[in-house]
């Protein structure tokens, strides 16, 4: 007698539900993570800008507002940015939280800490 091989209907349904849930989660998390990477890229650009290196918080805030408008960054504003100077190097950092509603009363809370320093 031959044994049948293949996927059962219940196995197929369970795997489809898992795949749909992962895809839904990925679509919901795409926007917050792209904004995080835009903020990080902008911080690196501002920290390398010679106009800002020699200036103060006001110059940095003005440059930030221009970049934020172009990149459509809404998660933070110029007042949320912390500036640290050591010698000729300047480091920009911020901390913010994003609440992503998943379904019904279930939400995902994500803390982001972008910085202009190397890899974080």
C-alpha positions in Angstrom: 0.0 0.0 0.0 1.3 3.4 -0.9 1.6 6.3 1.6 0.3 9.6 0.4 2.6 12.5 0.5 1.8 16.2 0.4 0.4 19.0 2.5 -2.9 18.6 4.2 -5.6 21.2 3.9 -5.3 22.1 7.6 -1.5 22.5 7.2 -2.0 24.7 4.2 -4.5 26.9 6.1 -2.2 27.3 9.1 0.8 28.1 7.0 -1.3 30.7 5.0 -2.5 32.3 8.2 1.1 32.6 9.5 2.3 34.0 6.2 -0.5 36.6 6.1 0.2 37.6 9.7 3.9 38.1 9.0 3.1 40.1 5.8 0.6 42.3 7.7 3.1 43.0 10.4 5.8 43.8 7.8 3.5 46.3 6.1 2.6 48.0 9.4 6.2 48.3 10.4 7.5 49.5 7.1 6.7 53.2 7.6 8.2 53.6 11.1 11.4 52.0 10.1 11.8 53.9 6.9 11.3 57.1 8.9 13.9 56.0 11.4 16.5 55.3 8.7 15.6 58.7 7.1 16.3 60.4 10.5 19.5 58.6 10.9 20.7 59.5 7.4 19.7 63.1 8.0 21.6 63.2 11.3 24.7 62.0 9.5 24.3 64.7 6.8 23.8 67.5 9.3 26.8 66.3 11.5 29.0 66.4 8.4 27.7 69.9 7.3 30.4 72.5 8.0 27.8 75.3 8.4 26.4 73.4 11.4 29.7 72.3 12.9 30.8 75.8 13.6 27.3 77.0 14.6 25.1 76.4 17.5 21.8 74.8 18.3 19.8 77.5 16.3 21.7 76.8 13.1 21.3 73.1 13.6 17.6 73.5 14.1 17.2 75.6 11.0 19.1 73.0 8.9 17.1 70.2 10.5 13.8 71.9 9.6 14.9 72.0 5.9 15.9 68.4 5.9 12.8 67.3 7.7 10.5 69.1 5.2 12.3 67.5 2.3 12.4 64.0 3.8 8.8 64.3 5.3 10.0 63.5 8.8 7.2 64.0 11.4 8.3 61.8 14.3 10.6 64.4 15.9 11.3 68.1 15.6 14.3 70.3 16.2 13.7 70.6 19.9 13.9 66.8 20.3 17.5 66.6 19.0 20.4 66.4 21.4 23.7 67.8 20.2 27.0 66.6 21.7 30.3 68.3 20.6 33.7 66.8 21.3 36.5 68.7 19.6 35.7 69.0 15.9 33.1 66.2 15.9 29.5 66.7 16.5 27.0 64.0 17.3 23.2 64.3 16.9 20.8 62.0 18.7 17.2 61.7 19.6 14.8 59.3 21.3 11.2 58.7 20.3 8.4 56.1 20.5 6.1 55.0 17.8 2.8 53.2 18.5 1.7 51.0 15.7 -1.9 49.7 15.9 -2.1 46.1 14.7 -5.8 45.1 15.1 -8.6 45.5 17.7 -7.0 46.7 20.9 -3.6 45.3 20.2 -0.8 47.8 19.4 3.0 47.5 19.0 5.1 50.1 20.8 8.6 50.7 19.4 11.4 52.8 20.9 13.8 54.4 18.4 17.2 56.0 19.2 18.7 57.4 16.0 22.2 58.9 16.2 24.7 60.3 13.8 27.5 58.1 15.3 28.7 55.0 13.5 26.5 52.0 14.0 23.6 52.0 16.5 
